[in-house]
Amino acid sequence: MIFSYGPRLSSARNSRSSRPWPSTSIWRGLATRLRKRRRTLSTRAERSGPAKQKRRNSGRAPLRCAATSNARAPWARYDRELAELADDVLRRCRVLATTVYRTYLGAQKLQSFDVVVVDEASMLMLPLTYYAAGLAAQAVTVAGDFRQLPAIVTSDEAAAEEWLKRDVFEKAGIPAAIRQRAVPPELVALRTQYRMREPICAVINRFFYPDHPLRTELTIGGEPVPFPLGQAPLLYVDTTAFHPWAALRLGTFSRYNLLHALLVRKLVLHLAEGGYLSGEDGTNEAVGAVSPYGAQSKLIQALLKDRLSDRAAGIASTVHRFQGNEKGAMLLDLTDSYGTKLSRFLSATRIEEDGARLLNVAVSRARWHIVLIANFSYLLAKAPSGAIVRRLIEHFSEHGDALKVESLLPLADHDWVDALHHLIPPGFELPAAAAGAFTEGSFYPAFTHDLLNAKTSAVLFSPFATAPGTSRWVEVLRGAVARGVAVRVVLRPPGEVGGAPSHEVAEVIDELRALGIAVDLRARMHEKIAILDGQILWHGSLNILSHRDTHESMLRIASAAACAEVGRFVTTPTGRKDDHIDLHAAENPECPICGRPTIWNTGRFGIWFRCTNSDCEGKVDPRRQSRRSTPPRRSSRGGDRAKSESSDRRCPEPGCGGRLVERSGRHGRFLGCTGYPRCRYTESLP
């Protein structure tokens, strides 16, 4: 946002001060000197720390350090001078550039201005636009593209739909007027673009501006450095042949795709090796990688940081965060694949929908090259007829150059193993740092090798478990537990396992627990994952504890960063970013009523746990208690623990019928009714 004073009003305001207008460098130098003096005083105060400590003697006032007291006067003076300096700059400046949020959150309150220019207005909620416009005394200019991304609003309330999800253009009726070919006289449209090459602009015009195509300025030349992947503006990677698997981050609709993330990392590393990525100074204007989903962008960024360290900063992000940005080459990862339903972003058929606006922003960030990474077969099969993503794929297939997955995956990984399309010879030794893709046939020897070499932990996510499927791993898991390896298995509860009766699944669970393995039950889960020692990640479509004869694929990657990020995706969120996750520790708490294990579940109010005993009404809300760092205690006789913690007393509330059991709360132990939350009767315990 830009605020401006006109010549007449500016000179009138400047005439109020007798001091001449200083240059910007003078203001900056004065502010730097004031901050330096303040830091010097702060350092002196920290060095006198022991003398600053308060001493309390029989209620007498604490003693204060003389040095600290003497330093407070100049310290306050410098703070005051800095504040006055900032006020003076704001009062005298001719043009002020800031964000809308700083207009009311900043330390200095802004007054009125002659002219207000609001940029990227499509991303602003209406109240913010109205507030900024109210600071103008003479004129307001609103700039933006109502066919690009709007503000992110999660509420579905009617007031939110009316005032937060609609931008100023829609409120003014401009998109509706354009659809009726009645262009408002106050609208000035962009005719020429100066960012991207013509073939990229042709994509934008065809799918997002067919009624108002942009002209490309002919002075746009070639890139300063040759592109290592090819000179075509449009490039694409069809991952169909490698059967990529997508999954949802736990408790959200955000999704991730490990194969696509690995491909993006390899492409970026290859570009870095070819000298295309910027240098060591941390700035990067050459390459960007975007995905519609926060989970995928975080996974890509973690993989890049694992190899590029600080040079990975600013490469990967969501499309929303890239709006207003641009790069020489953009990698667009569409992420969706088998394992999840097609998202609304990729189901859009009209340019007014959020999904179309997202694709518009993603494609238009590139100057010279855009690389589309997608499972073409999946998207063409699942996208509705007329979907923009379907037409986008067809356009790239017709006008772009293909990059083969099998030639990209070995890039930057000398130990890449393609066991998906090639047989592994007998006696093959799997390198510890190897990455690769495996079929149901080549997976078993490779995964057995990893389990036998596990040293600290092994975590298996297998939605389904059968007696024959689990028996092939029992001895290997028994040996791991005997070596001191912490083993955890996450699977669906018995009633949800297809292909096996409930009593058989229950026996499998009991057998695993008898081996000393922590078993957590999770309703409706579908992730097929294994994480070993926090260093090796297996991810794909194969159910490790139930697979029989279906054709599946699994991806192996040796990366602590990938293990940590995917571990966060499959762990119940705590709401604390810095919370440490012990992925190998059992997550499900015990039932607060009977002490039996619980089942992870989710509903309209979020994640919760219910008791495995259908006759028990015990529930746990994780939002009200922190995640345990050690496995919950289990009893081989589920009813014994409940009996020892319950009393024989009936609840005295009339018509309740419940009994009193011992519980713990923030104020200590107490007796509560088993009819909670219907009955809230409690008694304190000594």
N, C-alpha and C positions, 0 to 999 in steps of 0.2 A: 504494500500500500504506500502511496506517495501523497503527502500533503504539500500544498504550495501556497505561498503568499503572492498576490499580484503586485505589480510595480507600484501602484498608487498606495495601496494599503501597507505594503512593506516599507516604503520610504517614510510613511507616517509613523509607523511603529519604531523604525530605527532612529527617527529624529528625537525620540524621547530620551535617548541615551547620548551623553556628550562624548563617550569613548568611541574611537574609530573601530571599524569592523576588523577583527584580527583574522589571519589566515587559519585554515584548518590545522596546519602543522603546529601553530602556536598553541591552539587549544589542546591538541594531543600531547604536546610536550609538557604543558602545565599539569594536565591530569596525570601523566606518567610520574612526574616528580612528586606530586602529592601522594600518590599511591605508594611510591617507594619509601617516602618518609613514614607513612603509616605502617608499612611492613616492618621497618626498622624498629619502631616502637613496640610492635607486637612481638618481635623476636626478643627484645630486651625483657618484656613482661614474662615470656615463657621461661627464660633462663632464670628468672627469680622465682620460679615456681614454689620451692619449699618455703620461702619467706612469705608467699602469698596465702598459705593455708591458714584457715581460721582456727583460733584457739578458744576453747570454751572453758571457763573456770567459774563454777558456781553461779551461773546466770549472768556473769559479767559480759559486756559487749566484746565481740571478737576483736583481736588486734589486727591491724591492717599494715601491710608493707608500705614503708614510706616511698620506696622507689616506684611502686605501682601507683600510689596516689599522685605522685608528682607527674607520672607519665600520662595520667588521664586527661589533663587539661589540653596539651597539644594534640593528643589522639582525637579528642572531640573536636578540636579546632580544624584538623585536617578533614574529618568527616563532614563538618559543616561547609568547609570551603569546596569540597568535591560536590556536595549537593547544590551549592550556589552556582558552581561552574556549569553543572548540567542544566540548571534552570536558565542560566544566561544563554547557553547554546540554543536551547529550545526557543527562547524568546527572540533571538536574533536571526535564526536560520531562515533561509529563503525556501529551501526544499527539504522536507523530512521524509525519509523512507523507513517504514517499520511494519510489523505485523499487526493485524487487526487486534489480536489478543493483547498486545502491549499498549494499545490505546487506553485500556482501562485496568490492566494489571500492573503496569509499570509504576516505578516509584514517583515519577513526575507526571502529574495529571495534565493531559493535553487540553488546550482550549480550542476555540474555533479557528478554521483556516479558510482562506478564500476558495481554494479548489481542493477537492478530494478525488483521488483516482484509486479505485478498488480493483486490484488485479486478481486473477484466478477466482473470480466470484462464484463460479459453479460449485466450488468446494466449500463455500461458506454457508452456514445456516442463516436463515433470514434475519433473526434478531441481530446477529453480528453485522450483517450488511447494513441494516437500518441504523444501527448505532454509529457505524463509521460514516455513513452518509449524513447523519445529523451533525457532524462536526464541520460541515461545509457551510460557508456563508454565501457563496455565489453560485458554484456549479459542482456537480458530481459526475464523474465518468466511471462507468462500470465496465470492466473488460473481463472476458472469459469465454469459455466454449461450453455451451449447454449440452453438447454431445460428448463431453468427456466426463470424468468421474464426479459424482456429487459428494456431499459430506457423508461420513459414516454415522448412521443412526440405527441403533438396535431396537428401539422401542417401536411397538405396533399401535400405540395409543393414537386416537383420532387427532389429538392436539399435536402430537409429534409428526404425524403424517402431513398435517396442514402447515406447520410452522418450522419444522426442523428438516424434513426430508426434501422439501421443495426449495429450489434456489430462486434467486431474484428474477432470473429470466423467465422461469415457468410462472412465477407469481405475476409478472407483467404481461403474460400471454404471448410472449414472442415465439416460442416453438409452435404453438397452435396457429399463429398467424402465418408462419412460414409454410406450414403444411397446407394452408389454404391459398398459398401464393400471394399473400398480402403482406409484403415486407413493411414493417413500421418505419416511418420517416426518421425516427431517432436512432435507428440501427445502422451502424457502419460495419460492413463485413470485410474480413481479410480476403484478399484476392490472390496474393502471391506469397509463397512460403520460401524461406531461405535456409532451411535446415537439412532436408533429406534429398537423396538422389531421386530422380524421376521414377524408377521402377517401384521404390518404396512409397512415394507419393501416389502412384497409380493404385496401390492397394487401399490407401486411405480414401481416395476419391471414389473408388468402385463400391466399397462397402459402407462407408460412413458419411460421405458427402456427395452422393450421386446427384443431388439437386443443386449443389453449389461447389463444383470441383475447383481445386486449387491449382494455380499455375506455378511451376517450378522455375525459380530464377536460374538463368543459364550460366551465371558466373560460379555456381557451385561446382567445384572441381573434385579431383580425386583425393583420396586420403594420403597423408604424408608418408605413411609406412605401408608396404604391401601386406595384405591380409593373408596369413598363413593357411587359412582354410579354403581359399579360392577368391576370385575377383568378382563373382556374381553378387549383385545386391541381395538377392533372395536365396537363402540356403535352407535346407530342411533335413531333419533326422526323423525317420519313421522307425519307431521302436517295436513295431508289431512282432518281428521275428524273435525277440527276446522275452516276450510275454511279461511285460512289467506289471507289478502288483502295487496298487495304491491302498492306503489305509487312512482312517480318520484319527486325528489326535484325540485322546481320551477326553470325553466330556464336551467336545466341540464338533463343529462341522468342517473345520480346517483339515486338510488332507496333505499327505506326503507320499512320495514315490522315490524309493531308494535308487532304483536304476537310473531314473532321470537325473536325480541329484548327482550321482556318480558321473554321468555323462557330462553334465555341466562343469563339474570340477575338472574332468580330463580336458575338455575344450579350453577352459581358462588357463590351465597349466600349459597346454600346448601353445597357446597364444603368448604366454609369458616366456616360454623357452624360445619362441621365434622373435622376441624383441618387440611384440606388439603392445604388451602391457606397460604402463608407465613405470617409472623408476622407483628408487628407494625413498623419495621425498614424501610419499604417502598420498600424493594427488593422483587421481585416476580419471581421465577423461576418455579413455579408450574403450573400455568394456563394461557392460552392465548385464546382469542376469535377473530376470523378473519371473514371478509366478503369481497367479491369482490368490495364493494361499500363504498365510503367515508361517504355518508349520513347514512347508517346503522351502520357503526362503531362508528360514532359520537353519534348516538342515544343510542347505547349500552353503550358507555362510560359514557354518561350523566346519564343513569339509574343506573349504577354501582356506580358512584360517589355520587349519591343521597343517597345510603345506606351505602357504604363502606368508603366514604370520601377519605382520602389520600391513603388508601389501594387499591383503584381501579386503581392507576396509573400503566400504562403499560400493562393492561390486554387486552383491546379491541383496534384493529387497522385494517387497511386494509391489505390485503395479501401482497401488494407491500412493506409496511413498515416493515413487518415481515420477509422479505427475509434476510437471514444471522442470524436469531434468532432461538431459539428453546425453548420449554416448556415441562414440564412433561406430561401435558394433554392439548390438543387443542380442542376448540369448533369451528367447521367450519359451519358457517351459509350461506347457498346458497341464501337466501333472496327472489329470484324471485318467484312470485305467481300471482294469478288472479289480474287484474287491470293494468298490464303492459305487453308489449311484451317481449318474452324471449330475454335476452341480448346476445351479441356476445360472452361473456365469457363462457356462458353455451351452446353455439351452436357449439363449436369446435369439429371437427371430426378427425383432424390430430395433431400429437404431436408437429408440428412446429408452430401451431397457438397460438396466445396470450392466448386464453382461456385455452388451454391444459397446457401451461407453468404456468398459474396462479394456476390451480388445483394441479399441481405438487408441487409447493412451499407450498401451503396450507396444503396438506396432510403430506409432509415431515418435517414439523416443530415439530411434536409430537415425544416424546420419548417412552412413555408407553401407552397412550390412545389417541384416537381421536373420538370425538362425532360429527356425521354428522347430521345437522338440516336442513330439507328440506321438501317442499310439494311434496312428491313423485308422486302423481297422476298428478299434474300439469306438472312437469318436464318430466315425461314419455309420456304425451300427446303432449307436445309442442316441445320437443327436436327432432332434425332430426334423422333419422335412422343412426346408427353408431356413434352418439355423445358420447364423452367420459363421460359426466355426466350421460347419461343413463346407460352405463355399470358400472359406479362407484356405482350408486344406486343399481343395481342388485347385485353387489359384496357385498355390505354392507348387503343387505337383506339376502343373502345366508350365509355369513361368520360372520356376526356381531350379537350382542344382541340388541333387541329393548327396548327402553325406552318409556313408554306410556305417551302421552301428558296429559291425565286426571290425572295421578298421579304426574306429575311434576308441573303443574300449581298451586296447593295449596302450594307448597314449599315456605317457607319464607313469605307467605301471609296468615295470620290467617283468614282474611275476604274475601277469594276468593269465588266468586259466579259463579257456573256453571249453568247458565240459558240457555245454548245452548243445553244441553242434559237432563236437569231436569226441571220440572215445578216449578215456584215460587208460594208458597202457598198464598192465599188471606191475605191481611193485612201485607205482608212482608215489613219490614223496611230496607231500603238500608243503610248500614253504610257509613258515609262520606268518609272513607278511603278505602272502598272496591274496589277490582279489580274483573273483571269477564267478561265472554263471554255471549252474549245475542242473541236470535233469534228475528225475526220481531215481535213476539208476546210478549216476555218479555221485549223488548227494550222500548216500549212506557211508561209503568208505571215508569220504572226506570229513563228514561230521563225526563219525566214530573216532577218527584221528584227533580231531579237536577236543572231544570229550575226554579222551585218554590223556591228553596233555594239559587239561584244565588244572589250575593251581589254587585258585581262591574261590571262584563262584561260577555257577552255571544256571542261567535263567531260561526256561522254556515256555513259550506261549503257544499252546496247541488247543484250539477250540474243542476238538473232539478227541476222545480217548477210548480205545477199545482194548480188550485183554490181549489179542494177538499183536496189535500195533505197539502196545506198551511193553510186552514181554521181550521184544528184541533189544530194548534199551535197559532193562532192569539190572543186569549184571554190570554194565558199564556205569550206570548211576550209583549202584551199590559201592563199586570201587571208588568212585569220586567222593562219596560221603566218607568212606573209610580213610581217604587221604586228607580229610579235613576240608574238602570243598563244600561251600554252602550252596545247596541245590534248591531251587524253587521252581514249581510248575504252576502255571495259570491255565485253567480250562473252564469250559462251561459246566454248569451244574448237571447232575444226572438226567433230569427231565428234559434237557434241551439237546442232548447228544443223539444225533441221528445215526442209524446203522448199528446201534447197540442198545440192549434193554437197560433200563435204569439201574436194576440191581447189579448188572455187570460193571457199569461205570462206577457205582458206589464201592464195589469191591476193589476196583483199580485204585480209587482214591485212598481207601484204607491201606492197601498194600504199599503205595508210595509213602504215606505218612509213617507206616511202620518201619520203612527204611531210613527215617530221619529226614525226609524231604518235606519242605514247606509247600503246602498245596493251597492255592487261593482259587475260589470259584467266582466266575465273572459272567453275568447273564449276557447273552446275545453277542459275545465277543467273536471276532473273526480274524484277529491278527495271528499270523504264523511267523514267529520270531524266535531266535535264540541269541543270547548274549553271553559270551564266555570271558571270564576274567576282566570284564569291562573293556576288552580290547578287540574281540572278534565278534562281528555281527553277521547273523544269518537272517535273511528276510525274503519271503516269497509266498508261494501258494500251497506248499506242502504241509499237511498236518503231521507233525513229527510223531505223535503218539497214536495215530489211527490210520496212516496211509496204507492202501492196499495195492491197487493196480492202475490208478489213474495217472495221466501224464501231467506232471507238475514241473515247476522250475523254482530254484532257490538261488539267491545272490549272496555271495560271501565277500565281506570287506573287512580288512584289518585296520581299524581306526578308532582310537579312544574317543575322539570328538563325535563320530557318528554314533557310537554306543551311548554316549552321554545324552545326545540330543534325542535319539529314538527312545531312550529310557524315560526321558521327561514326557514324551508323547504318550506313553502307555502307562503312566503313573497318575493316580488321582491328584489333581491340582490342589495345592495348599493355599494358593494366593500369595505366597512369599517367593520372590524371585531368587533369593539366595538360599533357599531351603535345600539342605543336603539330602540326596536321594540314595537310600540303600536298596537298590533294585533287587538284591538277592534275599532281602528280608520279607517275611510275610506281611502283606498289606491289610488284609481283611481283619477287623477287630473281632473279638469274641462277642457273643450275644450278651447284652447287659442283664438279661433276665435269667437265661438257663445256662449260659457259659459255653454253648455249642459254637462251632464255626458259623460264619455269616457268608452271604452271597452279595457280591457287588451288583448294584443295580443303578439305573438312572431313569429319571422322569422329568416332568415339566419344571420341577423345582431344583433339579440338579442331581448330584450323585448321593446315594444313600446305600446302606447295607441292611439286609433282612436276614433273619435267622434261618438256618437250614431246616429247622424243625417246623413243619407246617402248622403244628398245633400251638406254636409259640408266637407271640406278637412282638417279639423283640426287634427293635430297629435302632440304627446308629446313623446320626447325621455327621459326616466328617467335617462340616463347616463349624461344628461346635467343639471339636477336639482335634488336636494336632496328630499328624501321622506318626505311628510308632516306628522307632528305629530298630526294634528287635521283634522277632516273631511272637505272636500272642501265645499264651499258654494254652495247651490243649490237654484234654483228659481222654484216655482211652474209653472211659465210661462216661458218656456225655451227661447222664443224669446225676452222677455223684456230686459234681461240683455245684450244680444248681441246688441240690438238697442241702449241702453244707452252708450255703450262703442264704438260704431262705428260712423263714420261720414258719411255725405251724399256725400263726395267727391269721385270722381272716381280716380283711379290711373293714374297719368299723363304719365306713360310709354306708348309709342306707341304700339298699338295692344294688350295691357294687358287685359283690360276689368274688372279688379278687383276693389275693393274699399278699402279705407284706414280705418284701425281700430286701436284703442289705445292698445298698448302693453307695457310690462315692461321688461327691460333687465338689465344687470349688470351696465350700465351707466345711468339708470333711465327710465322714460317714453318716448315713441316715437310712431309715427304713422308708421304702416307697412302695406304692401299690403296683401290682402287675397289670392293672387296668389302665395305666398311663398311656396316652394322654387324656383318655376319657375321664379318669379319676386322678386327681392331683394330691391325694392325701399323703402326708409325710410325717415322720417322727424323727427327731434328732437322736443320735446315739452318743454316749459319752466317749 
